[in-house]
């Protein structure tokens, strides 16, 4: 699809997107953002793909943030417009299928924000993760001040954002920024096993699960419970629900078709 983004389909049901700028530590620029948008648009309508994994090329970096060279002469209005029009973070968060960040190295600034927009995060113990925008006289601008407190609490979010310090993958797991930290040599196996497990579930139930969990961020509890009940009840109209119940009662693996 693009030389800055590699798109692979693994075992049919898993798509892996690899940011491919290893010489720039996979920093995000306009070309990368456009390629990610295009890839997500294609994968959204690919019924074979049930899970997406995002990672970075090489073994040094997941995404080392935004390409700072694009900041040099940017004017405020131009910068604001580019962030609104190039909001891959919102595109990932609202994507209808589960997205896993496979954090294989530096995960900084916009890279950390992209990982937080994913539904799950697994890091190498060798990863270095943080929001160092404060070192440039800036703050996070792609969700860091909003998603980070929701994941790790206000205190840790304030510390990471105001100090610019970087933490290890193990520390990130300890505070809840990532769901797991594993040895570098085990990272791909761990993530792909997780992705394969999820990919074996009903696509419609996966979409319902993702939308319902995300609803908890923006809805009061009573509204969120109504939203959940509506999805739960709607799934009773699907062939996948009948297959899942039948397989359970017959003590056999379910074969979900997405209908």
Protein Blocks (a to p, Z undefined) as FASTA:
>chain_A
ZZkbccddeehlaccdddddfknoopacfklmmmmmmmmmmmmmmmkbmbdcdddedjkb
cbecjafklmmmpcfklmmmmmmmmmmklmmmmpcbdcddddfbdcehjlmmmmmmpmbd
cddfkbccddfklmnopacfehpmmmmmmmnojklmmmmmmnopacdfklmmmnopambd
cdfklmmmmmmmmmmmmmmpcfklmmmmmmmmmmmmmpcfklmmmmmmmmmmmmmmpmkl
mmmmmmmmnopacddehZZ
